[in-house]
Amino acid sequence: MTDRVRFRPFTGDADTRISLANAPLELVLCQVRWPELQVLQGDIDEQARAFGSQLVGLPLYEKTREMGFMITPEGIQQVDGGSVHTWRSLDCVWNVTLSPRHVSVYCTRYPGFEEFITRLENAVESVATHLNVPVVDRVGMRYVNRVANQEFITDLEKYVKSAALGFAGFTSESGAARPVNVINQARFETENLVLQVRSGVLS
């Protein structure tokens, strides 16, 4: 596999690589979504079995129901989102989920982009082979970092730019007020891509 093109809209520097010795990645997920399709209406168990037969290294299987909520003038209504099929590795680190509207690949111990993209390609190829999906309307990546080291948290300004900290970096002049729980959210757009960043400090 050739090295991927790195897209760095904030720095413009696509050459520099920074690898942390102990990266705080809690979860890495990619989801591929498509519009509601006629061929995937109703029970998709047969397609799901065929899809799962092509997955590599995921012997565990579970079928659940996806539920959603719709806000209407009459109040909140529960909506059945259909069946969700999940395959997992024996250690539950690698997971693939399939529903009538999407396929997701995620891991809880990230080994690097090369292995992740190999497993993603395996799932997407199985979608193309067994589900007859003609069009995709969204591809999303999610990286979840979690830092629990209290010494690091109390000195965030040393490691994180103040603009990204929001109120987490706020210090009252008297010292009597300190942030306890802080949630920040930002949305950036560049070309045809959207980047959403959520960060927070929970005590």
N, C-alpha and C positions, 0 to 999 in steps of 0.2 A: 504493500500500500504506500502510495506517495504521501509525503508530508502535506498536511492540510494548509490552506491559505489562512493566515491569521488576520482577523479583522479587529483593528484597535481604533475605534472612532474617537476615543478620548485622548489618547497620546499620539496617535499616528505612527507609533513605533511597532512595526510588525516583526522585528528581528529579535528583540530582547525577550528572553524566557526566564521566568522566575518560578522556581520549584521550591515549595516549602518542605522542610524535613518532616514536619508533623502537621500536614494540612488539616484544618478543622472541618472538613467536608462531612456532613451528617448524611446527606442524600444527594444523588445526582439522578435526574429524571429527564427523559425525552418523550414527548407525546406527539403523535401524528393524528390529526383529526380530519374527517371528511364530512360532507353534507349527508343528510338523511337519505338513504338509498332504498329504492324499491326492492332490490334483491336481498336486502338485509332486514326486512320487516319480519316481525314475529320471531319464532324460535330459530336461533342460529347455532344450535348445538352441533349439527352435522358439520357446518363450516368450521366451527371452533375445534372439533376433534381433528379435522384435517389440518387446520392451522397449527395446532399443538404438536402434531406428529412431526413437523419439520423443525421444531425448536431444539436446540442443542444444549444439553446439560441442565435441563429443568424437569426433573422427574415428578415433583410434587404438583398437585392440581387441586383447585377449589373453584366452585361455582357459587356466586352470590347474586343478590339483586341490587341494582343501582337505583337509589331514590333521590328525587329532587323536590324543590318547592317552588310554587308559582304564586306570585302576589297578584290578587285580583280585587276588584271592587267589593266582592263578597268575603274577602279575607284570604288567608294563606291556605293554599291547597297542595296536598302532596301529589307528586307526579311519579309514576313508575318509569324508570329509565331503562328497563330491560335487564337482561342477564349480563353479568360481568364474569369472565373466565380468567383465572389467574394461574400461572405456572411459576414455580419457584425452584431454586437450587436447594440441595439438601441442607445447606447452612442458612438458607433464607436470605442470603446476601443479594442474589440476583432474582428479579421478578419481571414477568411480562404479563400485562393485563390486556384483554380484548373485550370490547363492547361493540354494539352495532354502529357506534360513531367514532371510535378511536382505538388505537393500539398504543400502549405505553411500555417503555423499558426503564427500569430504575434499579439502582443498587445502593446499598447502605455501607459499602466499604469500597471506595472508588480506586481501581487499580491503575487508572490512566485512560487517556482518550482512545488509544488503539484498541484495547479490549472492549471498551464501551461501544465504539462504533461498529466493531465486528458483530457484537450481539444485536445491536440495533438493525444492522443490515440483514441479519438472519430473520428477525421479526418482520421487517418491511417486505422482504422477499416472499415470506410466507403469506402475508396479506395479499400481495400481487398474484400469487399462485392460486390461493384457495378462496379469496373473498370477492374477487372481481370488482375491486374499487377503482373507478375510472378517474377520479379527481381527488386532490387533497386541498383543503382550504386553510390549514394551519399546521405549522411545525413549531413546537415550543421546547426550549431547554430550561431546566430549573436546577440551580445549584444552591443547596442549603448548607450554610456554615453555622456551626454552633461552638461558641467559645465559653468554657466553664471555669477557666483558670481565673481566680479572683484577683490575683496580682495583675494580670493582664487587663482585666475589666476596669480596675480602679485607675489605670494609667492609659486609657484608650487614646488620649490626645497624642501620645508618643508614636502610635502606630497607624492611626486613622485620621484622614484629613478632616478638619473641623467642619467643613461644609457637609460631609457625609454623616457626621455625628448628630446633627440637629440639637435638640434639647438635651441629649445624653452628654454633650460637652458643656452644658450650662453650669456655671458656678455662681452662686449668689455672692454679692459683695460682703454680706455679713457672715456668710458661711452657715447660716441657720437653715437654709432650704437646699435640699439636694434632690435630684431626680431619682425616683424609685422605679417607675415603669415608663418606658419611652418607646413609642412606635413611630417610625418614619417610613414614608412611601414616596417614591419618585417614578416618573415615567419619561423615558427619553425616546425620541424618534430619529432615525437616520436612514436615509434612502427609503427602502421599503421594509425596514426592520423596526421592531419595538422592543425596548429593554425596560423592564419594570424591576425596580429595586426596592425591597422592603428590609428594614433593619430595625433592631430594637434591643432594649436592655430590660430584662425582667429580674426583679429581685425576689 
